[in-house]
Amino acid sequence: MALRILFVDDDPHVLAGLRRMLHGMRHEWETAFVPGGREALELLDREPFDLVITDMRMPGMDGAQLLEKVKKRHPEVVRIILSGHSDKEMVLKSVRSAHQYLSKPCDPDALKTTIKRTVLLREVLRDEGLRLLVGGMETLPSLPDLYLEIMRELKSETSSMRRIGEIISRDVGMTAKVLQLVNSAFFGQPRHIANPVHAVELLGLETIRALVLSIQIFAQFDLSRVPGFSGAGLWDHSLRVGVCARNLALWAHQPQEVVDDAFLAGVLHDAGKLILAGNFPKRYQKVVEAVISGSSLWCEEEQNVFEVNHAQVGAYLFSLWGFSYPIVEAVAFHHEPGSTHAGGFTPLTAVHVANGLVHQWGRKGEAQITSLVDTAYLETLGLAGELISWQEKCRELLQKEADHE
């Protein structure tokens, strides 16, 4: 089935330019062009579309208002803003409704790449109900203690940017949302930002205040609904995987971009668990009980209960939010790295090995279980000979981390 894309812009010249730009894809994609929000909603109610790409400033109904209505009426549709206006007020207005932001004039390759990734999204998550759920998500749930801590800090007259950044960096949900925003086209960063503390400094105190206090982009996670599931434990594990993944990339002499992506992908790799546990507590309780009893692994039991696993769900959300492909790939395949065709060391390599070693060595660098690292995958990359060295280095790293707590 061909991908169906709806473009919305009140400027006929812009629509004509988009039509010409995508002419070469006419055999693969079906496109429609309308001049305003009202026409877009009428068409969406009559026909199915996979993407809506809209201008921001339009008479009558602006892009943010349109996408808010699309989110409520058609949450499965990918929602993208394509605009030449980059003032923060407009960005903040759309942050709860837009999945991604592209700036005008838009590079044809960037637009085509964004659209093509939507095709991959449909392959990652085939379950219609989960696509509806994840498509409508505005943020990931946050740990209650950290949620209250960030609220107190932002309301304080002595708020510290570094303190706020440190709080956000301790929470998977907050980290993901802030990095989604700071790396969007509207903020025009010259390189990908992977550090949440740096992201907060770039966004500024007033923007963070508006996002958290007024727009309320963070939400609490009610841990009591899933007994045995520890949000704090998940974050502790995720941070350790991120630290080990970053160091693995450094030990493999990778460029800084790969090092940064390895850390971020490690921090985010289990975010799909938050989505499933937060939205399906009773069903996820079955997963937790099976894992605690030792009868099943997380991915296996999730597949039994949901016919999808946390890696696929997390990757779907981060791809929707416009995270770079290496990060999405690392999240999607961190349990099954051999399922990809990538050659050489990538963030996926770092996260897969780090996750296996953190599970193996536990919190204090003490052996807990046999290795979960796919040695056959490492052999295809010519890296199997590095595993013993990596094991020892990660064990020492985890011991040092535990000693500093």
C-alpha positions as CSV (number, residue, x, y, z in Angstrom):
1,M,0.0,0.0,0.0
2,A,1.4,3.4,-1.1
3,L,2.3,6.0,1.6
4,R,-0.3,8.8,1.7
5,I,0.9,12.3,2.6
6,L,-1.2,15.4,3.1
7,F,0.5,18.8,2.7
8,V,-1.2,22.0,4.2
9,D,-0.1,25.5,3.4
10,D,-2.0,28.7,2.6
11,D,0.8,29.8,0.1
12,P,0.0,28.2,-3.3
13,H,3.6,28.8,-4.4
14,V,4.9,26.6,-1.5
15,L,2.4,23.8,-2.4
16,A,3.5,24.0,-6.1
17,G,7.1,23.8,-5.0
18,L,6.4,20.7,-2.9
19,R,4.5,19.1,-5.7
20,R,7.5,19.6,-8.1
21,M,10.0,18.5,-5.4
22,L,8.1,15.1,-4.9
23,H,7.2,14.5,-8.5
24,G,9.9,11.8,-8.8
25,M,8.2,9.8,-6.0
26,R,4.7,9.8,-7.6
27,H,4.8,6.0,-8.2
28,E,5.6,5.3,-4.5
29,W,3.7,8.0,-2.6
30,E,0.2,9.4,-3.0
31,T,0.2,13.2,-2.2
32,A,-2.6,15.7,-1.6
33,F,-2.3,19.5,-1.2
34,V,-4.8,21.7,0.6
35,P,-4.7,25.5,1.5
36,G,-5.9,25.3,5.1
37,G,-6.7,23.4,8.3
38,R,-10.5,23.2,7.6
39,E,-9.9,21.5,4.2
40,A,-7.3,19.2,5.7
41,L,-9.6,17.9,8.4
42,E,-12.4,17.4,5.9
43,L,-10.1,15.3,3.7
44,L,-8.7,13.4,6.7
45,D,-12.3,12.5,7.8
46,R,-13.0,11.1,4.3
47,E,-9.7,9.4,3.4
48,P,-6.8,7.7,5.3
49,F,-3.4,9.4,5.4
50,D,-0.1,8.4,6.9
51,L,1.4,11.9,7.3
52,V,0.2,15.4,7.7
53,I,2.9,18.1,6.9
54,T,1.7,21.6,7.6
55,D,2.8,25.2,7.7
56,M,2.6,26.9,11.1
57,R,1.2,30.4,10.4
58,M,-2.0,30.2,8.4
59,P,-5.1,32.3,8.6
60,G,-8.1,30.9,10.5
61,M,-6.6,27.7,11.9
62,D,-2.8,27.7,12.4
63,G,-0.6,24.6,12.2
64,A,-0.5,23.9,15.9
65,Q,-4.4,24.0,16.1
66,L,-4.7,21.8,13.1
67,L,-2.3,19.1,14.5
68,E,-4.0,19.2,17.9
69,K,-7.3,18.3,16.1
70,V,-5.5,15.7,14.0
71,K,-4.0,14.1,17.1
72,K,-7.4,13.8,18.8
73,R,-9.3,12.6,15.7
74,H,-6.5,10.6,13.9
75,P,-3.8,9.8,16.4
76,E,-2.2,7.2,14.1
77,V,-1.2,9.9,11.6
78,V,2.4,11.2,11.8
79,R,2.3,15.0,12.4
80,I,5.0,17.3,11.1
81,I,5.4,21.1,11.0
82,L,7.2,22.6,8.0
83,S,7.6,26.3,8.7
84,G,9.9,29.3,8.0
85,H,9.0,30.8,11.4
86,S,11.2,29.8,14.3
87,D,10.2,32.0,17.2
88,K,10.0,30.1,20.5
89,E,6.3,31.0,21.1
90,M,5.3,29.2,18.0
91,V,7.4,26.2,18.8
92,L,6.0,25.9,22.3
93,K,2.5,26.2,21.0
94,S,3.0,23.1,18.9
95,V,5.2,21.0,21.2
96,R,2.3,18.8,22.4
97,S,0.9,18.1,19.0
98,A,3.8,17.9,16.5
99,H,6.0,14.8,16.2
100,Q,8.7,16.6,14.3
101,Y,9.7,20.0,12.9
102,L,11.2,20.9,9.6
103,S,12.3,24.4,8.6
104,K,11.7,26.2,5.3
105,P,13.3,26.3,2.8
106,C,13.4,22.5,3.3
107,D,16.2,20.5,1.8
108,P,14.6,18.0,-0.6
109,D,16.7,15.1,0.7
110,A,15.8,15.9,4.3
111,L,12.1,15.9,3.5
112,K,12.3,12.7,1.5
113,T,14.3,11.0,4.3
114,T,11.7,12.1,6.9
115,I,8.9,10.7,4.8
116,K,10.7,7.4,4.0
117,R,11.3,6.8,7.7
118,T,7.5,6.6,8.1
119,V,7.5,3.6,5.9
120,L,10.0,1.9,8.2
121,L,7.8,2.9,11.2
122,R,4.9,0.9,9.9
123,E,7.1,-2.2,9.6
124,V,8.5,-1.7,13.2
125,L,5.1,-1.6,14.8
126,R,2.3,-3.4,13.0
127,D,-0.2,-3.5,15.9
128,E,-2.8,-0.8,15.1
129,G,-3.8,-0.3,18.7
130,L,-0.3,0.3,19.8
131,R,0.3,2.7,16.8
132,L,-2.7,4.7,17.9
133,L,-1.4,4.8,21.5
134,V,2.2,5.7,20.7
135,G,1.1,8.2,18.0
136,G,-0.9,10.1,20.5
137,M,1.8,10.2,23.2
138,E,3.1,13.7,24.1
139,T,5.7,12.6,26.5
140,L,7.1,9.6,28.4
141,P,6.1,9.1,32.1
142,S,8.5,10.4,34.7
143,L,9.4,9.1,38.1
144,P,7.2,10.8,40.8
145,D,10.1,11.9,43.0
146,L,11.9,13.5,40.1
147,Y,8.8,15.1,38.7
148,L,8.1,16.8,42.1
149,E,11.8,17.7,42.3
150,I,11.8,19.5,38.9
151,M,8.6,21.3,39.8
152,R,10.0,22.6,43.0
153,E,13.3,23.7,41.4
154,L,11.5,25.5,38.6
155,K,9.2,27.4,41.0
156,S,12.2,28.4,43.2
157,E,13.5,31.9,42.9
158,T,17.1,30.5,43.0
159,S,16.6,28.1,40.2
160,S,19.9,26.8,38.7
161,M,20.2,25.8,35.1
162,R,22.8,23.1,36.0
163,R,20.6,21.8,38.8
164,I,17.6,21.6,36.5
165,G,19.7,19.8,33.8
166,E,20.9,17.3,36.4
167,I,17.4,16.5,37.5
168,I,16.2,16.0,33.9
169,S,19.3,13.9,33.1
170,R,18.2,11.4,35.9
171,D,14.9,10.7,34.2
172,V,14.3,8.8,30.9
173,G,11.1,10.6,30.0
174,M,12.4,14.1,30.7
175,T,15.6,13.4,28.9
176,A,13.9,12.1,25.7
177,K,11.5,15.1,25.5
178,V,14.1,17.8,26.1
179,L,16.5,16.3,23.5
180,Q,13.6,15.9,21.0
181,L,12.9,19.6,21.2
182,V,16.5,20.9,21.3
183,N,17.5,18.9,18.2
184,S,14.5,20.0,16.2
185,A,15.0,22.1,13.1
186,F,13.5,25.2,14.8
187,F,16.5,25.4,17.2
188,G,19.0,24.9,14.4
189,Q,21.8,23.3,16.4
190,P,24.9,22.9,14.3
191,R,25.4,19.3,15.7
192,H,23.3,16.7,17.4
193,I,22.9,17.4,21.2
194,A,23.0,14.2,23.3
195,N,23.6,15.7,26.7
196,P,20.5,16.8,28.6
197,V,22.4,19.2,30.8
198,H,23.7,20.9,27.7
199,A,20.2,20.8,26.1
200,V,18.7,22.7,29.1
201,E,21.4,25.3,28.9
202,L,20.7,25.8,25.2
203,L,16.9,26.0,25.6
204,G,17.2,28.5,28.5
205,L,15.5,28.7,31.9
206,E,12.3,30.5,30.6
207,T,11.7,28.0,27.9
208,I,12.1,25.1,30.3
209,R,9.8,26.8,32.8
210,A,7.2,27.3,30.1
211,L,7.5,23.7,28.9
212,V,7.1,22.2,32.4
213,L,4.9,24.6,34.3
214,S,2.6,26.0,31.6
215,I,2.6,23.4,28.8
216,Q,3.2,20.5,31.2
217,I,5.2,18.3,28.9
218,F,6.2,16.0,31.7
219,A,3.8,13.5,33.4
220,Q,4.1,11.4,36.5
221,F,4.3,7.6,36.4
222,D,2.1,5.8,39.0
223,L,4.4,3.0,40.1
224,S,1.8,1.5,42.4
225,R,-0.2,0.3,39.4
226,V,2.5,-2.3,38.4
227,P,3.8,-3.9,41.6
228,G,7.3,-5.3,41.2
229,F,8.1,-2.9,38.4
230,S,10.7,-0.4,39.6
231,G,11.0,2.9,37.6
232,A,14.0,3.8,39.7
233,G,15.6,0.5,38.9
234,L,15.0,0.9,35.2
235,W,16.6,4.3,35.3
236,D,19.6,3.0,37.3
237,H,20.1,0.2,34.7
238,S,19.6,2.6,31.8
239,L,22.2,5.1,33.0
240,R,24.7,2.3,33.6
241,V,24.1,1.0,30.1
242,G,24.6,4.5,28.7
243,V,27.8,5.0,30.6
244,C,29.2,1.6,29.5
245,A,28.1,2.2,25.9
246,R,29.8,5.6,25.8
247,N,33.0,4.0,27.1
248,L,32.8,1.1,24.7
249,A,32.6,3.6,21.8
250,L,35.6,5.4,23.2
251,W,37.6,2.2,23.6
252,A,36.7,1.4,20.0
253,H,38.2,4.8,18.9
254,Q,34.9,6.0,17.5
255,P,34.2,9.6,16.5
256,Q,32.5,11.9,19.0
257,E,29.1,11.7,17.3
258,V,29.1,7.9,17.7
259,V,30.2,8.2,21.3
260,D,27.4,10.7,22.1
261,D,24.8,8.6,20.3
262,A,25.9,5.4,22.1
263,F,25.4,7.1,25.5
264,L,22.0,8.5,24.6
265,A,20.7,5.3,23.0
266,G,21.9,3.4,26.1
267,V,19.9,5.8,28.3
268,L,16.8,5.4,26.2
269,H,17.0,1.7,25.2
270,D,14.4,0.4,27.7
271,A,12.0,3.4,27.4
272,G,9.4,1.1,25.7
273,K,8.9,-0.6,29.1
274,L,7.7,2.7,30.5
275,I,5.2,3.0,27.6
276,L,3.8,-0.5,28.1
277,A,3.8,-0.4,31.9
278,G,2.3,3.1,32.1
279,N,-0.5,2.4,29.6
280,F,-1.3,-1.3,30.2
281,P,-0.5,-1.8,33.9
282,K,-2.6,-5.0,34.3
283,R,-1.2,-6.7,31.2
284,Y,2.3,-5.6,32.0
285,Q,1.9,-7.0,35.5
286,K,1.9,-10.5,33.8
287,V,5.2,-9.6,32.2
288,V,6.7,-8.5,35.5
289,E,5.6,-11.6,37.3
290,A,7.0,-13.9,34.6
291,V,10.4,-12.2,34.7
292,I,10.6,-12.1,38.5
293,S,9.8,-15.8,38.6
294,G,12.6,-16.5,36.2
295,S,10.4,-18.3,33.7
296,S,10.9,-15.7,30.9
297,L,13.0,-12.8,29.7
298,W,11.4,-9.3,29.3
299,C,11.3,-9.4,25.5
300,E,9.9,-13.0,25.3
301,E,7.1,-12.3,27.8
302,E,6.2,-8.9,26.2
303,Q,5.9,-10.7,22.9
304,N,3.6,-13.3,24.5
305,V,1.4,-10.7,26.1
306,F,1.5,-7.8,23.5
307,E,2.8,-9.5,20.3
308,V,5.5,-6.7,20.4
309,N,8.4,-5.9,22.7
310,H,9.6,-2.9,24.5
311,A,12.5,-2.4,22.0
312,Q,10.1,-2.1,19.1
313,V,7.7,0.2,21.0
314,G,10.5,2.6,22.1
315,A,12.1,2.7,18.7
316,Y,8.7,3.5,17.1
317,L,8.3,6.5,19.5
318,F,11.8,7.8,19.0
319,S,11.5,7.5,15.2
320,L,8.2,9.4,15.4
321,W,10.0,12.1,17.4
322,G,12.7,12.5,14.9
323,F,15.7,11.0,16.7
324,S,18.6,10.1,14.4
325,Y,18.5,6.7,12.8
326,P,21.6,5.3,14.7
327,I,19.8,5.9,18.0
328,V,16.5,4.4,16.7
329,E,18.3,1.4,15.4
330,A,20.2,0.9,18.7
331,V,16.9,1.0,20.6
332,A,15.1,-1.3,18.2
333,F,17.7,-4.0,18.0
334,H,19.6,-3.9,21.2
335,H,18.5,-7.5,22.0
336,E,18.8,-8.7,18.3
337,P,21.7,-6.8,16.7
338,G,22.2,-9.5,14.1
339,S,18.8,-8.6,12.6
340,T,20.3,-5.5,11.0
341,H,22.6,-5.2,8.0
342,A,24.9,-2.6,9.5
343,G,28.7,-3.2,9.2
344,G,31.3,-1.9,11.6
345,F,31.0,-0.5,15.1
346,T,27.8,1.5,15.6
347,P,25.8,2.8,18.6
348,L,23.8,-0.5,18.3
349,T,27.1,-2.4,18.9
350,A,27.8,-0.3,22.0
351,V,24.3,-0.6,23.5
352,H,23.9,-4.3,22.8
353,V,27.3,-5.1,24.4
354,A,26.8,-2.7,27.3
355,N,23.3,-4.0,28.1
356,G,24.5,-7.6,28.1
357,L,27.5,-6.7,30.4
358,V,25.5,-4.6,32.8
359,H,23.0,-7.5,33.2
360,Q,25.9,-9.9,33.5
361,W,27.9,-7.9,36.1
362,G,25.1,-6.3,38.1
363,R,25.2,-3.0,39.9
364,K,28.6,-3.6,41.6
365,G,30.6,-5.4,39.0
366,E,29.8,-8.8,40.5
367,A,28.8,-11.6,38.2
368,Q,25.0,-12.1,38.2
369,I,24.1,-14.2,35.1
370,T,25.8,-15.6,32.0
371,S,26.5,-13.2,29.2
372,L,23.7,-12.0,27.0
373,V,26.1,-10.7,24.4
374,D,25.6,-12.1,20.9
375,T,29.1,-13.3,20.1
376,A,28.1,-14.4,16.6
377,Y,27.1,-10.8,15.8
378,L,30.5,-9.5,17.1
379,E,32.3,-12.1,14.9
380,T,30.6,-10.7,11.8
381,L,32.0,-7.3,12.7
382,G,35.5,-8.7,13.5
383,L,35.1,-7.6,17.1
384,A,34.7,-10.9,19.0
385,G,38.3,-10.7,20.1
386,E,37.6,-7.5,22.0
387,L,34.9,-9.0,24.3
388,I,37.1,-10.3,27.1
389,S,38.8,-6.9,27.3
390,W,35.5,-5.1,27.2
391,Q,34.1,-7.4,30.0
392,E,36.9,-6.5,32.3
393,K,36.8,-2.8,31.6
394,C,33.1,-2.6,32.1
395,R,33.3,-4.6,35.3
396,E,35.9,-2.1,36.7
397,L,33.8,0.8,35.5
398,L,30.7,-0.5,37.2
399,Q,32.6,-1.1,40.4
400,K,33.9,2.5,40.4
401,E,30.3,3.8,39.7
402,A,29.1,1.8,42.7
403,D,31.9,3.0,45.0
404,H,31.0,6.6,44.3
405,E,27.3,6.1,45.3
